[in-house]
Amino acid sequence: MRIAVDVWGGDFAPLEIAKGLKEAYSPEYTLVALGPREELLALYETLSMQEEDFPIEDAPQVISMQEHPAEAVKKKPNSSICRGIQLLAQKKVDAFISAGNSGAVMAAAWLGLKHVAEVERPAITALIPNTRSYCVLLDVGANVDCKPKHLFHFGIMGAEYAKIVLGVSRPRVGLLSIGEEEGKGNEVVKAAYQLFKERRNSLNFEFVGNAEGQNIVDGTVDVVVCDGFTGNALLKFGEGLIELIAQLLEREIEDAASKERLRSLWKRLDRSEYGGAPLLGVEGVCLICHGKSKARDIRSAILRAKELVERGILEKIRERLSCFSLED
């Protein structure tokens, strides 16, 4: 197995990303480093890394966080992001990971990779900790506007992802709305509800109907489906809330034993444990990491990518989506 990593992507690149590669080293797979070759070699020397252990794919161009995604992808075909997607499309690597410009990763993937079955929109998929384990939330940023069938496809893809990462054989899938009753929500949500309801007997997951915001964290659902605008706002709010609570508790707690228990709790809420957010719907395992990713985040993402490749996430999504044909 070969996993390509964009070493020049993210706020703490390239040093932290390279450290993540070093921490994740294993003879079970090969980690391919993407970035300007000469600068990577200098970094390898600093970190005592060898090119024979971490082969380099020269990518002299870099897409910054501030650049317009679509324009950057067109202007910089030899960037670490575009080169990673090219390798994935050419089957020269089995997975690609980047903590760089997420819009550019999505644009490059959507333009450079085939779409799975009838999927018209990809979905970024996040894991949200809840009272039992985690909840799969998608989409969290790939699509501002969605059609009902897009949400239906997200449900199918999210269920297959949940089976792998949560270990549940029949995930409970809910449609995010402003009430649990069938008639609640905007027109897109109500139409998507009917798509799920009409095909309930053909699904290999349990459609539980509408889900409200609290259901994401109370353990009553395994997958929550929404458009990317809503999902991204929820994700950013959750991250900010966790940081706020952490700061407030740190100020109030003084004894060492309590602080240690608090650190154990934060570890469960730490995004570096999740392993990045896969972009589902494209023919390739592509993980988007947080822009503030450090070595531990990258190591987790590499292990997650390995798991998704080994468990055949693409084949499973393709098989399930082929069972349904939806008209506009």
C-alpha positions as MATLAB code, in Angstrom:
seq = 'MRIAVDVWGGDFAPLEIAKGLKEAYSPEYTLVALGPREELLALYETLSMQEEDFPIEDAPQVISMQEHPAEAVKKKPNSSICRGIQLLAQKKVDAFISAGNSGAVMAAAWLGLKHVAEVERPAITALIPNTRSYCVLLDVGANVDCKPKHLFHFGIMGAEYAKIVLGVSRPRVGLLSIGEEEGKGNEVVKAAYQLFKERRNSLNFEFVGNAEGQNIVDGTVDVVVCDGFTGNALLKFGEGLIELIAQLLEREIEDAASKERLRSLWKRLDRSEYGGAPLLGVEGVCLICHGKSKARDIRSAILRAKELVERGILEKIRERLSCFSLED';
ca = [
       0.000    0.000    0.000;
       1.220    3.504   -0.870;
      -0.128    6.599    0.883;
       0.778   10.058   -0.439;
       0.980   12.978    1.994;
       1.068   16.679    1.104;
       3.996   17.808    3.259;
       3.512   21.452    2.266;
      -0.158   21.638    3.304;
      -1.302   23.261    6.548;
      -0.454   26.057    8.962;
       2.412   24.077   10.523;
       3.819   22.648    7.300;
       6.279   21.381    6.389;
       7.934   20.520    9.711;
       4.934   19.090   11.585;
       3.700   17.176    8.558;
       7.108   15.579    8.071;
       7.218   14.691   11.752;
       3.854   13.005   11.307;
       5.244   10.889    8.482;
       8.168    9.857   10.648;
       5.895    8.904   13.553;
       3.646    6.873   11.249;
       6.442    4.916    9.590;
       5.670    1.219    9.160;
       6.858   -1.560    6.853;
       3.165   -2.320    6.227;
       2.877    0.617    3.803;
       4.960    3.201    1.968;
       4.550    6.896    2.730;
       5.154    9.116   -0.284;
       6.087   12.717    0.540;
       4.818   15.472   -1.780;
       6.597   18.815   -1.994;
       9.635   20.646   -3.435;
      12.298   17.948   -3.615;
      15.368   19.904   -2.508;
      13.559   21.446    0.439;
      12.221   18.045    1.445;
      15.707   16.559    1.369;
      16.954   19.345    3.646;
      14.045   18.662    5.993;
      14.828   14.940    5.958;
      18.371   15.706    7.058;
      17.087   17.799    9.962;
      14.730   15.035   11.106;
      17.089   12.125   10.356;
      14.719   10.698    7.746;
      15.830    8.696    4.727;
      14.398    8.963    1.232;
      14.469    5.197    0.903;
      11.954    5.053    3.766;
       9.912    8.062    2.629;
      10.159    8.385   -1.184;
       9.719   11.902   -2.549;
       7.399   12.948   -5.357;
       8.658   16.324   -6.520;
       5.936   18.991   -6.415;
       7.650   22.369   -6.874;
       4.470   24.447   -6.661;
       2.544   25.134   -3.449;
      -1.078   26.271   -3.080;
      -1.452   28.591   -0.103;
      -4.456   28.733    2.204;
      -5.382   32.171    0.838;
      -5.568   31.252   -2.849;
      -8.850   30.768   -4.690;
      -9.255   26.969   -4.921;
     -10.372   26.505   -8.531;
      -7.981   29.126   -9.910;
      -5.039   27.717   -7.944;
      -5.701   24.176   -9.187;
      -5.672   25.394  -12.806;
      -2.591   27.583  -12.413;
      -0.537   25.153  -10.341;
      -0.823   21.642  -11.807;
       2.528   20.734  -10.235;
       1.494   21.705   -6.725;
       1.636   19.167   -3.908;
      -2.182   19.003   -3.857;
      -2.649   18.492   -7.595;
       0.246   16.064   -7.806;
      -1.276   13.968   -5.028;
      -4.612   13.752   -6.822;
      -2.830   12.889  -10.087;
      -1.021   10.003   -8.402;
      -4.315    8.805   -6.956;
      -6.026    8.964  -10.352;
      -3.133    7.077  -11.958;
      -3.370    4.358   -9.272;
       0.236    5.030   -8.263;
      -0.916    5.572   -4.674;
      -3.852    4.118   -2.762;
      -4.672    7.199   -0.700;
      -3.881   10.911   -0.502;
      -3.797   13.122    2.599;
      -3.582   16.920    2.823;
      -3.971   19.547    5.529;
      -3.681   22.284    2.927;
      -6.284   24.440    1.182;
      -9.378   22.238    1.565;
     -11.177   23.951   -1.291;
      -8.273   23.192   -3.592;
      -8.200   19.561   -2.475;
     -11.913   19.254   -3.235;
     -11.593   21.012   -6.604;
      -8.601   18.917   -7.655;
     -10.280   15.693   -6.532;
     -13.593   16.461   -8.193;
     -11.904   17.425  -11.467;
      -9.166   14.810  -11.430;
     -10.914   11.718  -10.113;
     -13.898    9.791  -11.422;
     -17.127   10.019   -9.467;
     -18.442    6.980   -7.631;
     -21.551    5.574   -9.344;
     -24.211    8.302   -9.666;
     -22.765   10.707   -7.098;
     -23.052   14.305   -8.324;
     -21.521   15.931   -5.247;
     -18.748   14.770   -2.913;
     -19.143   15.076    0.846;
     -16.590   15.834    3.537;
     -17.225   13.513    6.452;
     -16.400   14.307   10.089;
     -16.505   12.295   13.296;
     -18.181   14.040   16.238;
     -17.725   12.544   19.733;
     -20.978   11.645   21.517;
     -22.064    9.924   24.722;
     -21.515    6.436   23.277;
     -18.795    6.691   20.669;
     -18.864    9.015   17.656;
     -21.402   10.325   15.188;
     -20.622   10.576   11.477;
     -21.633   14.031   10.200;
     -21.731   14.868    6.489;
     -21.457   17.090    4.568;
     -19.267   19.486    6.571;
     -18.137   21.863    3.862;
     -18.028   20.537    0.311;
     -21.488   21.774   -0.797;
     -23.236   24.953    0.252;
     -26.417   24.041   -1.624;
     -27.773   20.516   -2.084;
     -30.564   18.740   -3.902;
     -32.617   16.050   -2.127;
     -30.819   13.272   -4.000;
     -27.452   14.623   -2.848;
     -28.544   14.222    0.764;
     -29.775   10.718   -0.038;
     -26.378    9.809   -1.496;
     -24.674   11.319    1.566;
     -26.746    9.019    3.750;
     -25.657    5.919    1.842;
     -21.986    6.940    1.851;
     -22.058    7.978    5.494;
     -23.587    4.648    6.511;
     -20.806    2.691    4.791;
     -18.192    4.878    6.463;
     -19.864    4.376    9.852;
     -19.762    0.604    9.444;
     -15.992    0.785    9.131;
     -15.044    3.422   11.694;
     -17.787    2.785   14.280;
     -18.028   -0.965   13.848;
     -21.830   -1.003   13.587;
     -23.501   -3.413   11.182;
     -26.689   -1.376   10.666;
     -26.081    2.331   11.328;
     -28.906    4.613   12.418;
     -29.071    7.461    9.894;
     -30.900   10.718   10.536;
     -31.617   13.785    8.410;
     -30.744   17.034   10.190;
     -33.811   19.228   10.620;
     -35.491   21.643   13.034;
     -37.813   19.020   14.457;
     -38.209   15.267   14.530;
     -41.647   15.270   12.897;
     -41.795   14.226    9.236;
     -43.052   17.572    7.944;
     -40.332   19.698    9.560;
     -37.510   21.375    7.665;
     -37.053   23.269    4.421;
     -38.226   21.955    1.057;
     -34.951   20.160    0.318;
     -34.977   18.351    3.664;
     -38.633   17.374    3.314;
     -38.069   16.011   -0.194;
     -34.957   14.123    0.931;
     -36.983   12.626    3.783;
     -39.365   11.117    1.248;
     -36.479    9.622   -0.757;
     -35.228    7.832    2.342;
     -38.728    6.825    3.447;
     -39.786    5.407    0.068;
     -36.624    3.285   -0.152;
     -36.452    2.313    3.519;
     -36.866   -1.414    2.828;
     -33.979   -1.403    0.331;
     -31.486    0.378    2.555;
     -28.846   -1.517    4.487;
     -29.069    0.937    7.347;
     -31.863    2.179    9.589;
     -33.353    5.490    8.521;
     -34.587    7.029   11.771;
     -36.184   10.108   10.202;
     -35.335   13.642   11.177;
     -32.562   14.308   13.676;
     -32.161   17.471   15.721;
     -28.919   19.135   16.739;
     -28.721   17.423   20.125;
     -28.956   13.992   18.483;
     -25.457   14.491   17.058;
     -24.023   14.209   20.570;
     -26.604   12.212   22.562;
     -25.787    8.834   20.982;
     -29.222    8.192   19.445;
     -27.967    8.272   15.837;
     -24.794    7.047   14.146;
     -24.939    9.222   11.016;
     -26.410   12.701   10.546;
     -26.889   14.072    7.022;
     -27.003   17.770    6.119;
     -25.799   20.263    3.512;
     -22.236   21.523    3.711;
     -23.161   25.039    4.819;
     -24.988   23.763    7.892;
     -22.466   21.024    8.607;
     -19.480   23.331    8.447;
     -21.141   25.869   10.743;
     -21.934   23.088   13.231;
     -18.380   21.763   13.085;
     -16.750   25.155   13.649;
     -19.164   25.960   16.488;
     -18.392   22.644   18.160;
     -14.644   23.194   17.908;
     -14.973   26.664   19.399;
     -17.242   25.452   22.195;
     -14.817   22.703   23.188;
     -11.953   25.199   23.341;
     -14.039   27.604   25.436;
     -15.037   24.923   27.951;
     -11.430   23.725   28.169;
     -10.178   27.223   28.956;
     -12.869   27.827   31.571;
     -12.225   24.531   33.338;
      -8.454   25.010   33.307;
      -8.964   28.285   35.160;
     -11.205   26.733   37.801;
      -9.431   23.427   38.459;
      -6.297   23.655   40.566;
      -5.398   20.206   41.950;
      -3.163   17.952   39.857;
      -5.399   14.856   40.012;
      -8.396   16.720   38.601;
      -6.266   18.277   35.877;
      -5.073   14.817   34.840;
      -8.662   13.525   34.614;
      -9.535   16.586   32.563;
      -6.686   15.867   30.144;
      -8.028   12.332   29.719;
     -11.423   13.786   28.823;
      -9.952   16.226   26.303;
      -8.125   13.388   24.616;
     -11.512   11.927   23.672;
     -12.531   15.294   22.223;
      -9.192   15.923   20.502;
      -9.559   16.093   16.707;
      -6.080   14.565   16.304;
      -7.644   11.234   17.363;
     -10.108   11.204   14.453;
      -7.754   10.715   11.511;
      -8.881   13.425    9.103;
     -12.113   13.857    7.158;
     -12.530   11.667    4.067;
     -13.944   13.171    0.897;
     -16.553   10.585   -0.061;
     -17.988   10.286   -3.539;
     -14.759   10.251   -5.561;
     -12.883    7.214   -6.867;
     -10.016    7.399   -4.438;
      -9.356    7.517   -0.705;
      -8.754   11.209   -0.093;
      -8.516   12.634    3.434;
      -8.699   16.335    4.300;
      -7.063   17.274    7.586;
      -7.568   20.373    9.712;
      -5.443   23.334    8.655;
      -3.889   23.424   12.115;
      -2.848   19.775   11.961;
       0.333   18.743   13.699;
       2.317   15.509   13.665;
      -0.212   13.554   15.702;
      -3.067   14.571   13.393;
      -1.128   13.397   10.340;
      -0.215   10.103   11.976;
      -3.897    9.462   12.784;
      -4.910   10.369    9.225;
      -2.382    7.924    7.788;
      -3.726    5.113    9.973;
      -7.295    6.021    8.997;
      -6.405    6.004    5.301;
      -4.817    2.583    5.689;
      -7.976    1.278    7.368;
     -10.276    2.668    4.664;
      -8.190    1.145    1.880;
      -7.964   -2.225    3.601;
     -11.691   -2.310    4.362;
     -12.627   -1.414    0.786;
     -14.620    1.757    1.441;
     -14.786    2.643   -2.264;
     -16.041   -0.767   -3.333;
     -18.712   -0.774   -0.626;
     -19.990    2.707   -1.496;
     -19.969    1.891   -5.195;
     -21.921   -1.313   -4.635;
     -24.602    0.328   -2.497;
     -25.065    3.385   -4.725;
     -25.462    1.180   -7.805;
     -28.683   -0.140   -6.290;
     -30.416    3.229   -6.656;
     -31.139    5.495   -9.610;
     -32.582    8.921   -8.839;
     -33.957   11.449  -11.291;
     -33.708   15.209  -10.729;
];
